[in-house]
């Protein structure tokens, strides 16, 4: 029995061993197959990933290609902000190009505009211009248009008829005076006039020739005395016509029109003959005494143009006299100028600067003063015509001198001007305004 159990057990063990070996081999085969499958899957997975990446790249390329087709501006904005900035720079470049046009200062005007603005274009040419010297000067009264009012005899001031600063007319009464000497002269004149009228009425046939001549001479003598003492002809006529009493009163009258600049007296004051009571001058023309060296005086001619500068005011003048003696203190000579003073801006005693033309000349370019204008940055400029009629450009110039409405100019920097250059000589302000309009529009794009 036991034997049978052992045999059965051994048999079962052998059976179990037989069954386990194929299973292990199958398991090994399955494991190997699974491992191979896993590797294959990984391989295919990598291929799929690569394919996917390729596909993504392809799509990305398509995406970029599509954007390329849509326009460069999209690419510029998509890739980097820098491209957008470059686009901005490109736009700025466009403005820079327009700005270049503005910098040239070019404006085109139609014939209608030029006619309406009365624009005149003239070719520049070199002309003879006199050189000038600068000298200090002082305003003086025009002695040839100035009078002093004074009595010819000792007298007392009775009344005043004008005051300091008044504008008076020729023959206007200024002062009433009274004098014993004048009273005697008036009395003698009244007697001589009465005798002369009687003798004339009788005639030469009735009176002797001696009496006739004596009466006439006496009348003329007393008349002349009254005039010499200061009575006017009208006063004498009034005295004789009205048979007025010889009170010795008489008036001093203005001998010319002008302004009273001096009246230092008091009513009731007694004054001696020759005492200056008033000074009257015509200030429409004044003198300027300019002090120069003798060497400069030799280069100045009577009639030369000059210019007087007082502050920011300028006045045209003329050389009218040359002094032939030197000042003992300064050792300078005086050049007398005459300047128009209709605006009453110049007065005696003012110190001024005089610019006087001398004999030496040179070739310069002269244009009307109105043709030279200030630019926006403060430089002087003129409007130069370009190749086409009506096309103008602002050109900076050097302003050398302005005198008597004419400006002497020269080239400045690289801006060359010369004989033959066509510039606007009338209406330049209108052209400059049109240039300014163009510049404003450019900056406001």
C-alpha positions in Angstrom: 0.0 0.0 0.0 2.7 2.3 1.0 4.6 1.3 -2.1 1.7 2.2 -4.2 1.5 5.6 -2.6 5.2 6.3 -3.3 4.8 5.3 -6.9 1.8 7.6 -7.3 3.6 10.5 -5.7 6.6 10.0 -7.9 4.4 9.8 -11.0 2.6 13.0 -10.1 5.9 14.8 -9.5 7.2 13.7 -12.9 4.0 14.8 -14.5 4.2 18.1 -12.9 7.8 18.6 -14.1 6.8 17.8 -17.7 4.0 20.3 -17.7 6.1 23.1 -16.1 8.9 23.0 -18.7 6.8 23.9 -21.8 5.1 26.6 -19.8 8.3 28.2 -18.9 9.5 28.1 -22.4 6.2 29.6 -23.6 6.5 32.2 -20.9 10.0 33.0 -22.1 8.7 33.1 -25.6 5.9 35.3 -24.6 8.2 37.5 -22.6 10.6 37.8 -25.4 7.8 38.6 -27.8 6.3 41.1 -25.5 9.7 42.8 -25.0 10.2 42.8 -28.8 6.7 44.2 -29.2 7.5 46.9 -26.6 10.7 47.9 -28.4 8.8 47.9 -31.7 6.1 50.1 -30.1 8.8 52.4 -28.9 10.3 52.5 -32.3 7.0 53.2 -33.9 6.2 55.7 -31.2 9.4 57.6 -32.0 8.5 57.5 -35.6 5.1 58.8 -34.9 6.5 61.5 -32.8 9.0 62.4 -35.5 6.2 62.4 -38.0 4.1 64.5 -35.7 6.9 67.0 -35.3 7.5 67.0 -39.0 3.8 67.6 -39.4 3.9 70.4 -36.9 6.9 71.9 -38.6 5.0 71.6 -41.9 2.0 73.3 -40.4 4.2 76.0 -38.9 5.8 76.5 -42.3 2.4 76.7 -43.8 1.3 79.1 -41.1 4.3 81.4 -41.9 3.9 81.0 -45.6 0.3 82.0 -45.2 1.4 85.1 -43.3 4.0 85.8 -45.8 1.3 85.9 -48.4 -0.8 88.2 -46.3 1.9 90.9 -46.3 5.3 91.9 -44.8 3.7 94.1 -42.2 2.1 91.0 -40.5 5.5 89.2 -40.5 7.1 92.3 -39.0 4.5 92.4 -36.2 4.5 88.5 -35.7 8.2 87.9 -35.4 9.4 90.7 -33.2 8.5 94.1 -32.1 11.7 95.2 -33.7 10.2 94.7 -37.1 7.3 96.9 -36.1 9.8 99.5 -35.0 11.5 99.1 -38.4 8.2 99.7 -40.0 7.9 102.8 -37.9 11.3 103.9 -39.0 10.3 103.4 -42.6 7.4 105.7 -42.0 9.8 108.2 -40.4 12.0 107.8 -43.4 9.1 109.0 -45.5 8.7 112.1 -43.3 12.4 112.6 -43.4 12.2 112.7 -47.1 9.5 115.2 -47.0 11.4 117.1 -44.4 14.3 117.3 -46.8 12.0 119.1 -49.2 11.1 121.5 -46.4 14.8 122.0 -45.5 15.4 123.2 -49.1 12.8 125.9 -48.4 11.2 125.5 -51.9 7.7 126.8 -52.7 5.9 126.9 -56.0 3.7 129.9 -56.8 1.3 130.2 -59.7 1.4 133.3 -62.0 -1.9 134.3 -60.5 -0.4 134.3 -57.0 2.7 136.3 -58.1 0.5 138.9 -59.8 -1.8 139.2 -56.9 1.1 139.6 -54.4 2.9 142.0 -56.8 6.0 139.9 -56.6 9.0 141.3 -58.5 12.0 139.2 -59.4 15.3 140.9 -60.2 18.8 139.7 -61.2 21.5 140.7 -58.7 24.4 142.7 -60.0 27.5 144.2 -58.5 27.4 148.0 -58.0 29.8 150.6 -56.7 29.2 151.2 -53.0 30.9 153.7 -50.8 32.6 152.6 -47.7 31.5 154.1 -44.4 33.2 155.3 -41.2 31.7 155.4 -37.8 32.0 158.5 -35.6 30.4 159.8 -32.4 28.1 162.8 -32.9 25.9 165.3 -31.1 22.6 166.8 -32.2 22.8 170.6 -32.6 20.2 173.2 -33.4 20.2 174.2 -37.1 21.7 177.7 -36.6 20.4 178.8 -40.0 16.8 178.1 -38.8 17.2 179.5 -35.3 16.6 183.1 -34.1 17.1 184.9 -30.7 14.4 187.3 -29.5 15.9 190.3 -27.6 15.1 194.0 -27.2 17.1 196.6 -29.0 16.8 199.1 -26.1 16.6 198.9 -22.4 13.0 198.1 -21.5 10.6 196.6 -19.0 8.6 193.4 -19.7 4.9 194.2 -19.5 3.3 190.9 -20.8 4.0 187.5 -22.1 2.1 186.1 -25.1 3.8 182.7 -25.6 5.5 180.2 -23.4 8.3 177.6 -23.6 7.5 174.8 -26.0 4.9 176.7 -28.0 4.8 176.4 -31.8 4.6 180.0 -33.1 4.0 181.5 -36.5 6.0 184.1 -38.3 4.9 187.6 -37.1 3.1 186.3 -34.0 3.4 188.5 -30.9 5.6 187.1 -28.2 6.3 189.8 -25.5 5.1 193.3 -24.8 7.7 195.8 -23.4 7.7 199.4 -22.4 10.6 201.9 -22.7 11.2 205.6 -22.1 13.4 205.7 -25.2 10.5 204.1 -27.2 8.1 206.7 -25.9 10.4 209.5 -27.1 10.8 207.9 -30.5 7.0 207.5 -30.8 6.4 211.1 -29.9 8.9 212.3 -32.4 7.3 210.1 -35.1 3.9 211.5 -34.4 5.1 215.1 -34.8 7.1 214.3 -37.9 4.2 212.5 -39.5 1.8 215.4 -38.8 4.3 217.9 -40.4 4.9 215.8 -43.4 1.3 215.2 -44.1 0.7 219.0 -43.9 3.6 219.8 -46.3 2.5 217.2 -48.8 -1.0 218.6 -48.8 0.2 222.1 -49.5 2.5 220.9 -52.2 5.8 222.2 -53.5 4.2 225.2 -55.2 3.1 226.7 -51.8 5.9 225.7 -49.5 9.6 226.2 -50.1 11.7 223.3 -51.3 13.7 223.5 -48.1 10.7 223.0 -45.9 9.4 220.2 -48.1 12.7 218.3 -48.0 13.2 218.9 -44.2 9.7 217.6 -43.4 10.2 214.5 -45.5 13.6 213.7 -44.1 12.4 214.2 -40.5 9.5 211.8 -41.0 11.7 209.1 -42.5 14.2 209.6 -39.7 11.7 209.2 -36.9 10.1 206.3 -38.6 13.4 204.5 -38.9 14.1 205.2 -35.2 10.9 203.6 -34.1 11.6 200.6 -36.3 15.2 200.3 -35.0 13.9 200.5 -31.4 11.7 197.5 -32.0 8.3 198.6 -33.3 6.9 196.6 -36.2 5.5 198.2 -39.3 2.0 197.2 -38.3 2.5 198.8 -34.9 3.7 202.1 -36.5 0.8 202.1 -38.9 -1.6 201.6 -36.0 0.1 204.3 -34.0 -0.1 206.9 -36.8 -3.6 205.9 -38.0 -5.2 206.0 -34.5 -3.2 209.0 -33.3 -2.5 206.9 -30.2 -0.5 208.4 -27.4 3.2 207.7 -27.2 3.1 205.4 -24.2 6.4 203.7 -25.1 4.9 200.2 -25.4 5.8 197.9 -28.2 5.8 194.1 -28.9 8.5 191.7 -29.9 7.3 189.4 -32.6 8.5 186.1 -34.1 10.7 186.6 -37.1 10.1 183.0 -38.2 7.9 180.0 -37.5 9.2 177.5 -35.0 9.2 176.3 -31.4 10.2 178.3 -28.4 13.1 176.6 -26.7 14.2 179.3 -24.3 12.2 182.0 -22.3 14.1 182.8 -19.1 12.4 186.0 -18.0 9.7 187.2 -15.6 7.0 189.7 -16.4 7.9 193.0 -14.8 11.6 192.4 -15.1 13.8 195.1 -16.6 16.1 193.9 -19.2 19.0 195.5 -21.1 19.3 195.8 -24.8 20.5 192.5 -26.4 19.3 190.3 -23.5 18.0 187.1 -25.0 14.4 186.6 -23.9 13.5 183.7 -26.2 15.0 181.3 -28.7 12.9 180.0 -31.6 14.1 177.3 -33.9 12.7 175.2 -36.7 13.3 171.6 -35.7 12.2 170.1 -39.0 15.9 169.9 -39.9 18.7 169.4 -37.3 22.4 169.4 -37.4 24.8 166.7 -36.2 28.4 167.5 -35.3 30.4 164.3 -35.9 34.0 164.2 -34.7 36.5 162.5 -36.9 40.3 162.5 -37.3 41.9 164.9 -39.9 42.8 161.9 -42.0 39.2 160.8 -42.3 38.0 164.4 -43.0 40.2 164.3 -46.1 38.1 161.3 -47.4 34.7 162.9 -46.8 33.0 165.0 -49.5 30.2 167.5 -49.1 27.0 165.9 -50.3 28.0 162.4 -49.2 25.2 160.2 -47.6 25.3 159.5 -43.9 23.1 157.7 -41.4 22.3 158.7 -37.8 21.6 156.0 -35.2 19.9 156.8 -32.0 19.0 153.6 -30.0 17.1 151.4 -32.5 16.1 154.4 -34.7 17.9 155.3 -37.9 17.8 158.6 -39.8 19.2 159.4 -43.2 21.5 162.4 -43.3 23.7 164.4 -45.6 27.2 166.0 -45.2 26.7 169.7 -45.6 29.9 171.2 -44.1 33.5 170.3 -43.2 35.3 172.2 -40.5 38.8 173.3 -41.4 40.0 173.7 -37.8 40.7 171.1 -35.0 39.3 171.0 -31.6 42.1 172.0 -29.2 41.2 169.3 -26.7 40.4 166.3 -28.8 42.4 167.2 -31.8 39.5 166.1 -34.0 37.7 167.8 -36.8 33.9 168.3 -37.1 31.8 167.0 -40.0 28.5 168.7 -40.0 25.5 166.6 -41.1 21.9 167.7 -41.7 19.2 165.3 -40.8 15.4 165.4 -41.4 13.4 165.6 -38.1 9.8 165.8 -39.2 8.9 163.3 -36.6 10.4 165.5 -33.9 12.5 162.6 -32.4 15.8 164.4 -32.4 16.6 167.3 -30.0 19.7 169.4 -29.3 22.2 167.8 -26.9 21.4 164.2 -27.8 24.5 161.9 -28.4 24.2 159.7 -31.5 26.4 157.5 -33.7 27.0 158.7 -37.3 27.9 156.4 -40.2 29.4 158.6 -43.0 30.3 157.5 -46.5 33.8 158.2 -47.6 35.4 158.5 -51.0 36.7 154.9 -51.3 34.3 152.6 -53.2 34.0 148.8 -53.7 31.9 146.4 -55.7 29.0 145.0 -53.6 25.5 143.5 -54.1 22.7 145.8 -53.2 19.0 145.0 -52.9 16.0 146.8 -51.4 15.9 146.5 -47.6 12.5 144.9 -47.8 13.9 141.9 -49.8 16.0 140.8 -46.8 14.0 139.0 -44.1 14.6 137.3 -40.8 14.2 133.5 -40.8 12.6 131.6 -38.0 16.0 131.0 -36.4 17.0 134.6 -36.6 19.3 134.5 -39.6 18.9 136.9 -42.6 17.6 135.3 -45.8 16.4 136.2 -49.3 14.0 134.4 -51.7 16.0 133.1 -54.6 14.2 131.9 -57.8 15.1 128.4 -58.9 15.2 126.8 -62.4 11.4 127.1 -62.9 9.6 130.4 -62.9 7.6 130.8 -59.7 9.8 128.3 -57.8 11.6 130.0 -54.9 14.0 128.9 -52.2 15.0 130.6 -49.0 18.7 131.3 -48.9 20.6 132.6 -45.9 22.9 135.6 -46.5 25.2 137.9 -44.6 23.7 141.4 -44.0 26.6 143.8 -44.2 24.9 147.2 -44.1 21.6 148.9 -44.5 21.5 152.5 -45.6 18.8 154.7 -47.3 16.5 151.7 -47.8 19.1 149.6 -49.5 20.9 146.5 -48.0 24.3 145.3 -48.9 24.5 141.5 -48.7 27.0 138.7 -49.3 27.2 134.9 -49.4 27.0 133.0 -46.2 28.5 129.5 -45.7 27.7 127.2 -48.7 24.9 129.4 -49.9 26.5 131.2 -52.8 24.9 134.3 -54.4 26.4 136.6 -57.0 25.8 138.6 -60.1 22.9 137.1 -62.1 21.2 135.4 -59.2 17.5 136.1 -59.5 15.8 137.1 -56.2 12.5 138.5 -55.0 13.0 142.3 -54.6 9.4 143.1 -53.9 6.8 140.8 -52.2 9.4 138.7 -50.3 7.3 138.6 -47.2 4.5 136.9 -49.1 6.9 134.2 -50.4 8.3 133.7 -46.9 4.7 133.3 -45.6 4.0 130.6 -48.2 7.1 128.8 -47.2 6.0 128.9 -43.6 2.7 127.4 -44.5 4.4 124.6 -46.3 6.6 123.9 -43.3 3.5 123.8 -41.0 1.7 121.3 -43.1 4.7 119.0 -43.3 5.1 118.9 -39.5 1.5 118.2 -39.0 1.2 115.0 -41.2 
